[in-house]
Amino acid sequence: MPRPQVLERIKSAEAEADEIVAQAENDRDERIAEARERAEEIRTEAEQEAQELTERRLEDAREEIDAECERVLEEGEREREALAERARDRVDEVTDHVVELFQEDVHAQT
């Protein structure tokens, strides 16, 4: 093969190699861009899921707190009613005792 043809084939091969390298670099850049976009989508979805989970847990905690609060209030109301009932039951007894003390003081002064 004459020397000019060999040089021409080498130049042609180099040009083809340059195109292949350029295409590979372009493909690489596209894949990197796609991977970054997908990573951003995954991150956004994960953040959204985490936010939703946080909101659900917060709502569950609020419901639990509300239920506990209601239970404590009901228990307090029952205890208050029981104390009031015991106090009402002892009114006559206390009245009698106060009258006795009064009478003792009156008799003691005379």
C-alpha positions, 0 to 999 in steps of 0.5 A: 500500500502506498504511503499516502494511502496509509497516512489517509487510513491512519487519519481516517481511523484517528478521525473515527476514533475521535468521533467514537471518543466524543460520542462516548463522552457525550453518552457519559455526560447524558448518563450522568445528567440522567443519574443526577435527575433520578437521584434528585427525584429519589431524594424528593420522594424520600423527603416527601415520604419522610414528611408524610410519615412525620405528619402521621406520627405527629397526628397519632401522637396528638390523638394519643395525647387527646385520649390520655387527656380525656381519660385524666379529665374523666378520672378527675371528675369521678374523683371530684364527684366521690369527694363531693359525695363523701363531703355531703355524707358527712355534713350531718356528722360534722354539724352534730359535732360542731353543735356539741362543741358549741354546747360544751363551750356554752356549758363551760362558760356557765 
